[in-house]
Amino acid sequence: CDIMVTEDDVPFLHYVAREGLLDVLKCMVMNINGHIMDKQYRDTNGQTVLHRAVKHIDVVKYLINKCNCDIMVTDKDGVPFLHYVASEGLLDVLNYLIDAHHYPMTTNNSGQIGIVKYIDVVKYLINECNCDIMVTDKGGVPFLHYVARKGLLDVLKCMVMNINGHIMDEQYRDTDGRTVLHVAVRHIDVVKYLINECNCDIMVTNKY
């Protein structure tokens, strides 16, 4: 039987990794060149075995330490493996990558650090990894704006604790001159917080 058989162009190896079946994965790796899994075995989204194993830290460790999988790998859209980890809120995997492998904070093809909706991950990135919470993507959009636009109030509060929220209207605008309040318009709880707690100006205008 061909262990690399695919269904809908997804290698069987990816299914095994996704399900966290470490013993099965080890058996399969014995029959392939595990050192080139990053190059040869990708699904139609350009995801490697490491991408698919993201929720299973034991499998992630095995792929990195024993199979030499590249922790800097991206999918076909240029999204780094770290973004998958952060977007799933996998703090144990994130901690392992940064502590054990000194994984640098990377951006995707849009220059984005990636939306993080899990408060424990955000706190870790800010407090332990000294991530710049005011980082912008290559279009000049601050991370703070992404958080507000997504309505992630708990994450926003965490970020505001690390900046001067009282001057957000003045300092933190995107390239269209929009403030955090502008982009939060669809989320009433975020709007109330920005107005009542951060003193954002309800008369604020964009650059147009």
C-alpha positions as CSV (number, residue, x, y, z in Angstrom):
1,C,0.0,0.0,0.0
2,D,1.2,3.5,-0.8
3,I,1.5,5.3,2.5
4,M,1.5,8.6,0.6
5,V,-1.9,8.0,-1.0
6,T,-4.1,11.0,-1.1
7,E,-7.8,11.8,-0.8
8,D,-8.8,15.1,-2.5
9,D,-5.1,15.8,-2.8
10,V,-4.5,15.6,0.9
11,P,-1.8,13.1,1.8
12,F,-2.6,10.3,4.3
13,L,0.4,11.5,6.3
14,H,-1.5,14.8,6.9
15,Y,-4.5,13.0,8.3
16,V,-2.4,11.0,10.7
17,A,-0.6,14.2,11.9
18,R,-3.9,16.1,12.3
19,E,-5.4,13.3,14.5
20,G,-2.3,13.3,16.7
21,L,-1.5,9.6,16.0
22,L,2.2,9.8,16.9
23,D,2.9,6.0,16.8
24,V,1.4,5.7,13.3
25,L,3.3,8.7,12.2
26,K,6.6,7.3,13.4
27,C,5.8,4.0,11.5
28,M,5.2,6.0,8.3
29,V,8.3,8.1,8.7
30,M,10.4,5.0,8.8
31,N,9.3,4.4,5.2
32,I,9.9,7.8,3.8
33,N,12.6,10.4,4.0
34,G,11.4,12.4,6.9
35,H,14.0,15.1,6.4
36,I,12.3,16.3,3.3
37,M,8.7,16.1,4.4
38,D,8.4,19.9,4.3
39,K,9.4,20.0,0.6
40,Q,7.5,17.0,-0.8
41,Y,4.4,16.5,1.2
42,R,2.0,19.4,1.1
43,D,-1.8,19.5,0.7
44,T,-3.6,21.7,-1.8
45,N,-3.4,24.7,0.6
46,G,0.4,24.3,0.7
47,Q,0.2,23.1,4.3
48,T,2.9,20.7,5.5
49,V,2.6,17.9,8.0
50,L,3.7,20.3,10.7
51,H,0.8,22.6,9.9
52,R,-1.7,19.8,10.3
53,A,-0.2,18.6,13.6
54,V,-0.5,22.0,15.2
55,K,-2.9,20.9,18.0
56,H,-0.7,18.0,19.2
57,I,2.4,19.2,20.9
58,D,3.9,15.7,21.1
59,V,3.6,15.3,17.3
60,V,5.0,18.9,16.8
61,K,8.0,18.1,18.9
62,Y,8.7,14.9,17.1
63,L,8.4,16.5,13.6
64,I,10.8,19.3,14.6
65,N,13.3,17.4,16.7
66,K,13.4,14.0,14.8
67,C,12.3,14.9,11.3
68,N,13.9,18.2,11.0
69,C,10.7,19.9,9.9
70,D,11.3,23.7,9.4
71,I,9.6,25.7,12.0
72,M,9.7,28.7,9.7
73,V,7.6,27.0,7.1
74,T,4.7,28.8,5.5
75,D,1.6,27.7,3.5
76,K,1.1,28.7,-0.1
77,D,-0.4,32.0,1.0
78,G,2.7,32.9,3.0
79,V,1.1,32.2,6.4
80,P,3.8,31.1,8.9
81,F,3.4,28.1,11.1
82,L,3.4,30.4,14.1
83,H,0.2,32.0,12.9
84,Y,-1.6,28.7,12.9
85,V,-0.4,28.1,16.5
86,A,-1.4,31.6,17.7
87,S,-4.8,31.6,15.9
88,E,-5.7,28.3,17.6
89,G,-4.7,29.6,21.0
90,L,-2.2,26.8,21.5
91,L,-0.1,28.4,24.3
92,D,1.8,25.3,25.1
93,V,3.0,24.9,21.5
94,L,3.7,28.6,21.2
95,N,5.8,28.5,24.4
96,Y,7.7,25.5,23.1
97,L,8.5,27.1,19.8
98,I,9.7,30.4,21.3
99,D,11.5,29.0,24.4
100,A,13.1,25.9,22.8
101,H,13.8,27.1,19.3
102,H,13.9,30.9,19.8
103,Y,11.2,31.2,17.1
104,P,11.2,34.8,16.0
105,M,7.9,36.7,15.6
106,T,7.1,36.6,11.9
107,T,4.6,38.2,9.5
108,N,2.6,36.8,6.7
109,N,2.6,38.1,3.1
110,S,0.4,41.0,4.2
111,G,2.9,41.9,6.8
112,Q,0.5,40.9,9.6
113,I,1.6,39.3,12.9
114,G,-1.8,37.5,12.9
115,I,-5.0,37.9,14.7
116,V,-4.8,36.4,18.2
117,K,-8.2,36.0,19.8
118,Y,-7.0,34.2,22.9
119,I,-6.2,36.4,25.8
120,D,-3.6,34.1,27.4
121,V,-1.7,34.0,24.1
122,V,-1.8,37.8,23.8
123,K,-0.6,38.2,27.4
124,Y,2.3,35.8,26.8
125,L,3.3,37.5,23.5
126,I,3.3,40.9,25.1
127,N,4.7,40.1,28.6
128,E,7.1,37.3,27.9
129,C,8.1,37.9,24.2
130,N,8.1,41.7,24.3
131,C,6.0,41.8,21.1
132,D,5.2,45.3,19.9
133,I,1.5,45.6,20.3
134,M,1.5,48.6,18.0
135,V,3.0,46.8,15.1
136,T,1.4,47.5,11.7
137,D,1.0,45.3,8.6
138,K,2.6,46.4,5.4
139,G,-0.5,48.5,4.6
140,G,0.0,50.5,7.8
141,V,-2.9,49.0,9.7
142,P,-2.1,48.7,13.5
143,F,-2.7,45.4,15.2
144,L,-4.9,47.3,17.6
145,H,-7.3,48.0,14.7
146,Y,-7.5,44.4,13.8
147,V,-8.5,43.5,17.3
148,A,-11.1,46.3,17.5
149,R,-12.6,45.4,14.1
150,K,-13.0,41.7,15.2
151,G,-14.7,42.8,18.4
152,L,-12.2,41.1,20.7
153,L,-12.9,43.2,23.8
154,D,-10.9,41.1,26.2
155,V,-7.8,41.3,24.0
156,L,-8.3,45.0,23.4
157,K,-8.5,45.6,27.2
158,C,-5.2,43.7,27.6
159,M,-3.6,45.8,25.0
160,V,-4.9,49.1,26.4
161,M,-3.3,48.2,29.7
162,N,0.1,48.4,27.9
163,I,-0.5,51.7,26.1
164,N,-1.9,55.1,26.9
165,G,-5.5,54.5,26.0
166,H,-6.4,58.1,26.6
167,I,-4.6,59.2,23.5
168,M,-5.6,56.4,21.1
169,D,-7.5,58.9,19.0
170,E,-4.4,60.9,18.3
171,Q,-1.7,58.3,18.0
172,Y,-3.2,55.2,16.6
173,R,-4.6,55.7,13.1
174,D,-4.5,53.5,10.0
175,T,-3.4,54.9,6.6
176,D,-6.9,56.2,6.0
177,G,-6.8,58.1,9.2
178,R,-9.3,55.8,10.9
179,T,-9.1,55.5,14.7
180,V,-9.8,52.4,16.7
181,L,-13.3,53.7,17.3
182,H,-14.0,53.8,13.6
183,V,-13.1,50.2,13.0
184,A,-14.9,49.0,16.1
185,V,-18.2,50.4,14.8
186,R,-20.0,47.0,14.4
187,H,-19.3,46.0,18.0
188,I,-21.3,48.0,20.6
189,D,-19.5,46.6,23.6
190,V,-16.1,47.6,22.1
191,V,-17.5,51.0,21.2
192,K,-18.8,51.6,24.7
193,Y,-15.5,50.6,26.2
194,L,-13.5,52.9,23.9
195,I,-15.8,55.8,24.7
196,N,-16.4,55.3,28.4
197,E,-13.1,53.8,29.6
198,C,-10.6,55.1,27.0
199,N,-12.1,58.5,26.5
200,C,-12.2,58.1,22.7
201,D,-13.7,61.2,21.0
202,I,-17.1,60.4,19.4
203,M,-16.6,63.4,17.1
204,V,-13.4,62.1,15.7
205,T,-13.0,62.1,11.9
206,N,-10.9,60.2,9.5
207,K,-8.5,61.9,7.1
208,Y,-11.2,62.3,4.5
